[in-house]
Amino acid sequence: MNRPRVLQTLWILLFSFFLWGSVFGADWRWIETGREIPSRTYADQPYVVPTDDGAWLCCLTTGAGHEGHAGQHVISLRSSDQGRTWSEPVAVEPADGPEASYAVMLKIPSGRIYIFYNHNSDNLRRIKADDPPYPGGWCERVDSQGYFVLKYSDDHGRSWSTKRYSIPVREFEIDRQNPYGGAIRFFWNVGKPFLHQGKAYVPLTKVGGIGAGFFTRNEGVLLCSDNLLVEPDPNRIRWETLPQGEIGLRTPPGGGPIAAEQSYAVLSDGSFYCIYRSLDGHPVVSISRDQGKSWSEPRYLTYADGRRVKHPRAANFVWKCSNGNYLYWFHNHGGRFIRQHPDPSAIGYNDRNPAWLCGGIEYNTAEGMDIRWSEPEILLYDDDVLIRMSYPDLIEERGEYFVTETQKDIARVHRLDPQLLQGLWRQFESAAPVDSGRILEWRSGTDPMPRRLPLPTIDPLRVPDWSRPDFASKSTRKGFSIALRAIFSSFDPGQILLDNRLSSGKGFCLRTAKNQTVELVLNDGRQECVWSCDPGILQLGRSHPIVAVVDGGPRIISFIIDGKLGDGGDHRQFGWGRFSPTLLSATGADSIDLAPAFAGTLEYLAVYNRALRTSEAVSLYRNRGVAPVSQIGLEPMKNGSLDSPKR
């Protein structure tokens, strides 16, 4: 044995381990970094309330089968260490009883905790449905009908009342129009209850029928109790079904029949703000100024500049934080591509990965307070693009923020980076320069524009896993960003604004493309990935700040132009695009060509060895690329150029 050679090999492997350990860091947005909440096979709606003894109490709909299968029931668990460990589950309803599903909880000032859920008390085994898709017009899934019931706990969720109590729900038009004429009700709920001015409010979604896409029609109501906070006997609790009249919260005029999973927040002036899902490609919002008795005409949710938010047929939630600001969970795609699809119910549930987050700030209108929404950030993602994550909850504890989510078989809790949240809330005012991670910066001035600038190495996207004998690759979850300002004189495709590629094609470039867009090209010498910005944004003769972000966590390329994240608009379902999970790197030459074939004017360029957040890109837009110049090791260049790399 050659001992020196063995020691040398071991030293190289050890050095490589520490080298790549510094490159490969955990991305908290990756859902597998979350803390798992124990369940059986099925896990849904992992909602949490803090108890008066300092624990987290989580309720779950679970079961040994899949969603809607027999044995579906409600459990609860406690954690005293922010979800690191959990107590043994407590069955709110037994697994061998009729289906119990879709639980939500409410803690009142006395410390008592109520849990509300669907219960198939009559143990029906099939219900009337449309044929097709249900042969003979019968559906054997029975978890979304029966009775809306409650139980309570006076020991912080360690046990629940033996008896369950049925809540009277007033009949609406949608009930009478179901296959049973209202004799059997279809309904469920995902919205969390809330308290306001001594009253308790519990959301509920009424269902008009079962068919294609399972639910064929639905609308939202609120159950209001004026004495739940003071009446210890559940038999004596009074309930009123809101709004007044016989029609609940629906889609805007001309919208589709799906208006479901209402989520509520109470604004500072006491107005109720409600967001819910549709099959129209956009989420819906409505506001009540009289505590739920009546509601404003529903409208599609918009960003601060009036652009419609895009969202599929998935749960979307609004949360009010203790600082008076708001957060909004959604999935950032859809639009007319869902609404106008030949079978929208077939695709409406798809693409719930990643989850996105907006920040909301209140502002005053003639009618009262409303919420202005920021540009979104990626909150959570999974490596499998078809994985669905949904039904989250937000927890605040001692200045920290957490969210729960479920993939229907694994529920987790995640600690959020407070910088992401603060960035969202500050988007409307921040104009700070972004220095962290910047490895190159150039701005136009009196001197001629250099043809080429030195570019430090950008971290790879995948590296060898030295712990494996086959040296398989693993994702670094790193990325990079390009920020520039450019004036376009023409939009002829093929103009190159920036180029880092070698003669083999390895590297990246930014060039004009069809439909008056720019596209980012990534090439690792083995494969090439391309994604363009949205059409209809860039204009001739106008100075446009453009930020292209390559995010190696979710493997997404996004463009933020003029301070707005591209979402595809009416041109495409997705404004953000995925690049290949096997792309190793986008680094080419050790320099970058500036406008080698560009008919316009390049005014500013910065390259970052990390994926910028949307909020940082918005801040750069407000800053207008006039951050203090830091030369970052750039030396004056003779004749404005460097030696040319091999092409």
C-alpha positions in Angstrom: 0.0 0.0 0.0 1.3 3.5 -0.9 0.6 5.2 2.4 1.5 8.8 1.3 -0.9 8.4 -1.7 -3.7 7.2 0.7 -3.1 10.1 3.1 -3.0 12.5 0.2 -6.3 11.2 -1.1 -7.9 11.4 2.3 -6.7 15.0 2.7 -8.2 15.9 -0.7 -11.5 14.4 0.2 -11.5 16.1 3.6 -10.6 19.4 2.1 -13.3 19.0 -0.6 -15.9 18.2 2.1 -15.2 21.4 4.0 -15.0 23.4 0.7 -18.3 22.2 -0.6 -19.8 22.4 2.9 -19.2 26.2 2.7 -20.9 26.2 -0.7 -23.8 23.9 0.1 -26.1 25.4 2.7 -29.6 24.6 3.7 -32.3 26.7 2.1 -35.0 27.3 4.8 -37.6 27.7 1.9 -37.0 24.0 0.9 -39.9 22.2 2.6 -37.8 19.2 3.7 -36.0 21.5 6.1 -39.3 21.9 8.0 -40.2 20.1 11.2 -42.7 17.2 10.6 -46.0 17.1 12.4 -46.9 13.5 13.1 -50.0 12.0 11.3 -51.1 8.8 9.7 -51.1 8.5 5.9 -53.3 11.5 5.2 -52.6 14.9 6.7 -54.7 18.0 6.1 -55.2 21.5 7.5 -52.4 21.5 10.2 -53.8 24.5 12.1 -52.3 25.8 15.3 -53.5 27.9 18.3 -51.2 28.9 21.1 -52.5 27.7 24.5 -52.6 29.6 27.7 -50.0 27.2 29.2 -47.4 28.1 26.5 -47.8 25.2 24.1 -48.8 25.0 20.5 -52.0 23.0 19.9 -52.3 21.6 16.4 -55.4 20.0 14.9 -55.2 17.7 11.9 -57.6 15.8 9.6 -55.9 12.5 9.1 -56.5 8.9 8.2 -54.9 5.6 7.0 -56.1 6.2 3.4 -56.2 9.2 1.1 -58.4 12.3 1.3 -62.1 11.4 1.6 -61.5 7.7 2.4 -63.3 5.9 5.2 -61.6 6.3 8.6 -60.9 10.0 8.1 -61.0 11.7 11.5 -59.7 14.7 13.5 -56.8 14.6 15.9 -54.9 17.1 18.0 -51.3 17.3 19.2 -49.3 19.6 21.5 -45.8 21.0 21.2 -43.9 22.9 23.8 -40.8 23.5 21.6 -42.0 25.2 18.5 -42.8 22.0 16.6 -39.5 20.2 17.2 -41.4 17.5 19.2 -45.1 16.6 19.6 -47.2 14.8 22.1 -49.1 11.6 21.3 -52.1 12.4 19.2 -55.5 12.8 20.9 -58.5 11.6 18.8 -61.1 14.3 18.7 -63.2 11.7 16.9 -62.3 8.0 16.5 -60.9 6.5 13.4 -63.6 3.8 13.4 -66.5 6.3 13.5 -68.2 8.3 10.8 -66.0 10.7 8.8 -64.9 13.7 10.8 -63.0 16.3 8.7 -61.6 19.8 8.1 -61.2 21.0 11.7 -60.5 24.6 12.7 -60.0 25.9 16.3 -60.7 29.0 18.3 -59.3 30.0 21.7 -61.4 32.4 23.7 -60.2 34.7 26.5 -61.1 32.2 29.2 -58.6 29.7 27.8 -61.2 27.3 26.5 -60.5 26.1 23.0 -63.3 25.2 20.6 -62.8 22.9 17.6 -65.2 23.0 14.6 -65.5 20.4 11.9 -67.6 18.4 9.5 -69.2 15.2 10.9 -71.0 12.5 8.9 -73.3 11.9 11.9 -75.9 10.0 9.9 -73.1 7.7 8.5 -74.3 8.1 4.9 -72.2 5.9 2.6 -73.0 7.6 -0.7 -74.5 10.9 -1.9 -76.2 12.0 -5.1 -73.8 13.5 -7.7 -73.5 14.3 -11.4 -73.3 11.5 -14.0 -70.7 11.9 -15.5 -68.3 11.8 -13.8 -70.0 9.5 -11.2 -71.5 6.4 -12.7 -75.2 6.2 -11.9 -75.1 9.6 -10.2 -73.7 8.4 -6.9 -70.5 9.5 -5.1 -69.1 7.4 -2.3 -67.0 10.2 -0.9 -69.0 11.5 2.1 -66.7 13.7 4.1 -68.2 17.1 2.9 -71.8 16.7 4.1 -73.6 16.0 7.3 -73.4 18.4 10.2 -71.1 21.2 11.3 -70.3 20.4 14.9 -68.1 21.5 17.7 -66.3 20.1 20.8 -64.3 22.0 23.4 -61.3 21.6 25.6 -60.7 23.2 29.0 -57.3 21.7 29.6 -55.3 23.3 26.7 -56.1 20.5 24.2 -55.0 17.5 26.3 -58.6 16.2 26.1 -61.9 17.1 24.4 -65.5 17.1 25.5 -67.1 13.7 25.1 -70.2 15.1 23.6 -70.3 16.9 20.2 -72.7 19.8 19.5 -74.3 20.5 16.2 -74.3 24.1 15.0 -77.5 25.3 13.3 -76.7 26.8 9.9 -79.4 28.8 8.1 -80.5 27.4 4.7 -79.5 29.5 1.6 -80.6 29.4 -2.0 -77.5 27.2 -2.8 -78.7 24.6 -0.3 -82.2 24.4 -1.8 -80.7 23.9 -5.3 -78.6 20.9 -4.3 -79.7 17.4 -5.3 -81.5 17.0 -2.0 -83.3 20.3 -2.0 -81.4 21.2 1.2 -82.5 18.2 3.2 -78.9 17.1 3.2 -76.3 19.9 3.2 -72.9 19.9 1.4 -70.2 22.1 3.0 -66.7 22.3 4.5 -64.4 24.9 5.9 -60.7 25.8 5.9 -60.9 29.4 7.2 -59.8 30.1 10.7 -62.4 31.5 13.2 -61.8 34.9 14.7 -63.1 37.2 17.5 -64.3 40.8 17.1 -66.1 43.1 19.6 -67.1 40.2 21.9 -68.5 38.0 19.1 -67.1 34.8 17.6 -67.1 34.2 13.8 -66.6 30.9 12.1 -66.3 30.6 8.3 -68.1 28.0 6.3 -68.2 27.2 2.6 -71.6 26.0 1.3 -71.6 23.6 -1.7 -74.3 23.3 -4.4 -73.4 20.0 -6.0 -70.9 17.2 -6.6 -69.5 16.5 -10.0 -66.6 17.4 -12.3 -63.8 18.7 -10.0 -65.8 17.3 -7.1 -67.4 20.6 -6.0 -69.4 22.1 -8.9 -70.6 25.3 -7.1 -69.9 27.0 -3.8 -70.1 30.2 -1.8 -69.0 31.5 1.6 -70.9 32.4 4.7 -70.0 33.4 8.3 -71.4 31.8 11.4 -71.6 34.4 14.2 -72.2 33.9 17.9 -72.9 36.8 20.2 -72.5 34.7 23.4 -69.9 32.0 22.8 -67.3 34.0 24.8 -69.5 34.0 27.9 -71.7 31.0 27.7 -70.1 27.8 29.1 -72.9 25.5 28.0 -72.6 24.8 24.2 -76.3 23.9 24.1 -77.0 27.6 24.9 -74.7 29.2 22.4 -76.6 31.3 19.8 -75.7 31.3 16.1 -76.5 33.5 13.2 -75.6 32.8 9.6 -74.3 35.8 7.7 -74.6 37.6 5.3 -78.2 38.6 5.5 -80.4 37.3 2.7 -80.0 34.0 0.9 -76.8 34.4 -1.1 -73.2 34.1 0.2 -69.9 35.3 -1.0 -69.6 34.6 -4.7 -67.3 35.5 -7.6 -67.5 38.9 -9.3 -70.2 39.5 -11.9 -69.5 37.2 -14.9 -67.3 35.0 -12.8 -67.5 31.2 -12.4 -69.4 29.1 -9.9 -66.5 28.4 -7.6 -66.1 30.8 -4.7 -64.6 28.8 -1.8 -62.3 28.5 1.2 -62.9 32.1 2.5 -60.1 33.5 4.6 -60.7 36.5 6.8 -58.8 39.3 8.5 -60.2 42.2 10.6 -58.9 45.6 9.5 -58.0 48.4 11.9 -61.3 50.1 11.4 -63.3 46.9 12.2 -64.0 46.0 8.5 -63.9 42.3 7.6 -61.5 41.6 4.7 -62.1 38.3 2.9 -60.0 36.5 0.3 -61.1 33.3 -1.4 -60.4 31.0 -4.4 -62.2 30.8 -7.7 -61.8 28.9 -11.0 -61.4 32.2 -12.8 -57.6 32.3 -12.6 -57.6 35.0 -10.0 -58.4 35.2 -6.3 -61.4 37.1 -5.1 -61.7 39.8 -2.4 -64.7 41.3 -0.7 -65.0 43.6 2.3 -67.8 44.0 4.9 -68.2 47.3 6.7 -71.0 46.0 9.0 -69.5 42.9 10.6 -70.5 40.4 8.0 -74.1 41.4 7.5 -73.4 42.6 3.9 -70.4 42.7 1.6 -69.0 44.8 -1.1 -69.3 43.6 -4.7 -66.6 40.9 -5.0 -63.6 41.9 -7.1 -60.5 40.1 -8.2 -57.5 40.8 -6.0 -54.9 43.2 -7.4 -51.4 44.4 -6.6 -50.8 47.9 -5.5 -50.5 49.1 -9.1 -53.8 47.5 -10.1 -52.5 44.4 -11.9 -54.7 41.3 -11.1 -53.1 38.7 -8.9 -53.0 35.3 -10.5 -54.0 32.1 -8.6 -55.3 28.7 -9.4 -58.1 26.7 -7.7 -56.1 26.4 -4.4 -56.4 27.7 -0.9 -55.1 31.2 -0.4 -54.9 32.9 3.0 -54.7 36.3 4.4 -53.2 36.8 7.9 -53.0 39.9 10.1 -49.8 40.1 12.1 -49.3 41.7 15.5 -47.6 44.7 13.9 -50.7 45.6 12.1 -49.4 44.4 8.7 -50.6 41.5 6.6 -49.3 38.5 4.8 -50.9 36.7 1.8 -50.2 33.0 0.8 -50.9 32.1 -2.9 -49.4 30.3 -5.9 -48.8 33.1 -8.5 -50.1 31.7 -11.8 -53.3 31.2 -13.6 -55.3 34.0 -15.2 -57.2 33.4 -18.4 -55.3 30.2 -19.0 -57.3 28.5 -16.3 -60.5 30.5 -16.9 -60.6 29.8 -20.6 -59.3 26.2 -20.5 -61.8 23.7 -22.1 -61.9 21.8 -18.8 -60.7 24.2 -16.1 -61.7 21.8 -13.3 -59.1 19.4 -14.7 -56.1 21.8 -14.3 -57.4 24.2 -11.6 -55.9 22.2 -8.7 -52.5 21.8 -10.3 -49.2 23.7 -9.7 -49.2 24.5 -6.0 -45.4 24.5 -5.8 -43.9 26.9 -5.0 -46.0 28.8 -2.5 -45.6 32.6 -2.7 -46.1 35.4 -0.2 -47.1 39.0 -0.5 -46.9 41.7 2.2 -49.9 43.9 2.9 -50.1 47.5 4.3 -53.4 49.2 5.2 -54.4 52.4 3.5 -57.5 54.5 3.7 -60.2 54.8 1.1 -63.5 56.7 0.9 -65.3 53.5 2.0 -62.8 52.6 4.8 -59.5 50.8 5.2 -58.2 48.4 2.5 -54.9 46.6 1.9 -52.2 47.4 -0.6 -50.3 44.3 -1.6 -46.6 44.1 -2.4 -44.8 42.2 -5.2 -44.4 38.5 -4.1 -41.6 36.4 -2.9 -41.1 32.6 -3.1 -41.9 31.3 0.4 -41.7 27.5 0.2 -40.9 25.0 -2.5 -40.3 21.3 -3.1 -37.8 19.7 -5.5 -40.7 17.8 -7.2 -42.5 20.3 -9.4 -45.8 18.4 -9.2 -45.9 18.2 -5.4 -48.8 20.2 -4.0 -48.5 22.2 -0.8 -51.4 24.0 0.8 -53.6 24.7 3.8 -51.1 26.7 5.8 -51.3 28.5 9.1 -49.3 31.4 10.5 -47.9 31.4 14.0 -46.3 34.3 15.8 -44.3 33.8 18.9 -42.0 36.2 20.6 -41.2 38.1 17.4 -40.7 34.9 15.4 -42.9 33.8 12.5 -43.7 30.2 11.5 -46.0 28.6 8.9 -47.4 25.2 8.7 -48.3 23.4 5.4 -49.2 20.0 4.1 -48.6 17.9 1.0 -51.6 15.8 2.1 -49.4 13.1 3.4 -46.7 15.1 5.3 -47.5 18.2 7.4 -44.6 20.4 8.6 -43.9 23.6 10.4 -41.3 26.1 9.1 -39.6 29.0 10.7 -39.6 32.1 8.4 -36.7 34.4 7.8 -37.9 37.8 9.3 -35.8 39.7 6.6 -38.1 38.3 3.9 -41.2 39.6 5.8 -39.7 42.9 6.6 -38.6 43.3 2.9 -42.2 42.7 1.8 -43.7 45.3 4.1 -41.0 47.9 3.2 -41.4 47.5 -0.5 -43.5 50.6 -0.8 -40.8 52.9 0.6 -37.4 51.2 0.5 -34.9 52.6 -2.0 -31.7 51.3 -0.4 -28.8 50.0 -2.4 -28.2 46.3 -2.4 -24.5 45.5 -1.6 -24.6 42.0 -0.2 -23.3 39.4 -2.7 -22.5 42.0 -5.4 -19.4 40.8 -7.3 -19.5 43.3 -10.2 -20.8 46.8 -10.7 -20.5 49.3 -13.6 -22.4 52.5 -14.4 -22.3 54.8 -17.4 -20.4 58.0 -17.0 -18.2 60.4 -18.9 -15.7 57.7 -20.0 -16.5 55.4 -22.9 -18.3 52.2 -22.0 -15.7 49.3 -21.6 -16.2 46.4 -23.9 -15.5 43.9 -21.2 -15.4 43.7 -17.4 -13.8 41.0 -15.2 -16.3 38.7 -13.6 -15.5 36.8 -10.5 -16.6 33.1 -10.4 -20.3 32.5 -9.8 -21.1 29.6 -7.4 -22.1 26.4 -9.2 -25.7 25.1 -9.2 -24.8 21.5 -8.6 -21.7 19.9 -7.2 -20.4 16.4 -6.6 -21.6 14.8 -3.3 -18.2 13.6 -2.0 -19.9 11.6 0.8 -21.2 9.1 -1.9 -18.9 6.6 -3.5 -20.5 7.2 -6.9 -20.0 11.0 -6.6 -23.6 11.8 -7.6 -24.4 15.4 -7.8 -26.4 17.5 -5.3 -27.9 20.9 -5.6 -26.1 23.8 -3.9 -29.4 25.7 -3.8 -27.3 28.8 -4.8 -28.1 31.2 -7.6 -27.1 34.5 -9.1 -28.7 37.7 -10.3 -28.1 40.3 -13.0 -29.3 43.9 -12.5 -29.1 46.4 -15.3 -30.6 49.5 -16.8 -31.0 49.7 -20.5 -32.6 51.9 -23.2 -33.8 50.0 -26.3 -33.6 51.5 -29.7 -35.1 48.5 -31.5 -36.4 45.1 -30.5 -34.9 43.1 -33.3 -34.3 39.6 -31.8 -30.8 38.5 -31.2 -29.3 41.7 -29.9 -26.9 40.8 -27.0 -26.8 43.1 -24.0 -24.5 40.9 -21.9 -22.4 37.9 -22.8 -20.3 35.6 -20.6 -20.2 32.6 -22.9 -17.1 30.7 -24.1 -16.8 29.4 -27.6 -18.4 26.2 -26.4 -21.5 28.1 -25.5 -20.9 27.6 -21.8 -21.9 30.6 -19.7 -24.8 33.0 -19.8 -26.0 35.9 -21.9 -28.9 38.3 -22.0 -30.4 39.1 -25.4 -33.4 40.4 -27.1 -36.0 37.9 -28.2 -39.4 37.8 -30.0 -42.4 39.8 -28.8 -40.3 42.7 -27.5 -38.7 40.7 -24.7 -35.3 39.9 -23.4 -34.3 36.4 -22.5 -31.7 34.9 -20.3 -29.6 32.0 -21.7 -27.9 29.5 -19.3 -25.5 26.9 -20.6 -23.2 24.5 -18.7 -21.6 23.0 -21.8 -23.9 20.1 -21.7 -27.4 21.7 -21.9 -29.0 25.1 -22.4 -31.9 26.7 -20.6 -33.7 29.8 -21.7 -36.4 31.9 -20.2 -37.7 35.3 -21.3 -39.5 38.2 -19.6 -43.1 38.9 -20.2 -44.1 40.6 -23.5 -45.7 44.0 -23.4 -43.5 45.6 -20.8 -40.3 46.9 -22.5 -40.8 50.1 -24.6 -38.6 51.9 -27.1 -36.7 54.9 -25.8 -37.4 54.3 -22.2 -34.8 53.5 -19.5 -35.9 50.2 -18.0 -34.4 48.7 -14.8 -34.2 44.9 -15.4 -33.3 42.3 -12.8 -33.0 38.7 -13.9 -32.9 36.2 -10.9 -31.6 32.7 -11.2 -32.8 31.0 -8.0 -31.1 27.6 -7.6 -33.4 26.5 -4.7 -36.7 26.1 -6.6 -34.7 26.3 -9.9 -36.7 29.3 -11.1 -35.8 32.2 -13.3 -37.7 35.3 -12.8 -37.6 38.9 -14.2 -38.4 42.0 -12.2 -38.8 44.9 -14.6 -39.6 48.4 -13.5 -40.0 47.1 -10.0 -42.7 44.5 -10.9 -42.3 40.7 -10.9 -43.4 39.2 -14.2 -46.4 36.8 -13.7 -47.2 36.2 -17.4 -50.1 38.6 -17.5 -52.5 37.6 -20.3 -49.6 36.3 -22.4 -48.9 33.1 -20.5 -49.9 31.2 -17.4 -46.5 31.5 -15.7 -44.4 34.6 -15.7 -41.6 32.7 -13.9 -39.9 29.7 -15.5 -38.1 26.6 -14.3 -34.6 25.6 -15.5 -33.3 22.1 -15.7 -32.5 20.4 -12.3 -29.4 18.9 -13.9 -27.9 22.2 -15.0 -24.5 22.3 -13.3 -23.4 25.9 -13.7 -23.9 29.0 -15.7 -20.4 30.3 -15.4 -18.4 30.7 -18.6 -15.6 33.2 -19.1 -13.8 35.1 -16.4 -15.2 38.3 -17.9 -18.4 39.7 -19.3 -18.9 41.5 -22.6 -21.0 44.7 -22.3 -23.5 45.3 -25.2 -21.4 43.4 -27.8 -24.4 43.5 -30.2 -26.9 45.9 -28.7 -28.6 48.7 -30.6 -29.6 50.5 -27.5 -27.8 52.0 -24.5 -26.6 50.2 -21.4 -26.6 52.5 -18.4 -25.9 50.3 -15.4 -24.9 46.7 -14.6 -24.4 44.7 -11.4 -23.9 41.0 -10.9 -24.7 39.2 -7.6 -23.4 35.9 -6.6 -26.8 35.0 -5.1 -30.5 35.1 -5.9 -31.9 38.5 -5.0 -35.2 38.7 -3.4 -38.0 40.4 -5.2 -38.0 43.1 -2.5 -34.3 43.8 -3.1 -35.0 44.1 -6.8 -37.8 46.6 -6.1 -35.5 48.5 -3.9 -32.9 48.7 -6.7 -35.7 50.0 -8.9 -36.5 52.8 -6.5 -32.8 53.4 -6.0 -32.5 53.7 -9.8 -29.1 52.0 -9.8 -27.3 54.8 -8.2 -25.9 52.9 -5.3 -22.4 54.0 -4.1 -19.8 52.8 -6.5 -17.6 50.0 -5.0 -14.9 49.0 -7.4 -14.8 45.5 -6.0 -11.3 45.0 -7.2 -11.8 46.4 -10.7 -8.6 48.0 -12.1 -8.6 50.8 -14.7 -8.5 49.1 -18.2 -6.3 50.2 -21.0 -8.3 51.4 -24.0 -11.5 50.3 -22.2 -11.0 46.6 -22.7 -9.5 43.4 -21.4 -7.9 40.5 -23.3 -10.6 38.6 -25.1 -11.5 35.1 -23.8 -11.7 32.2 -26.1 -14.9 32.1 -28.0 
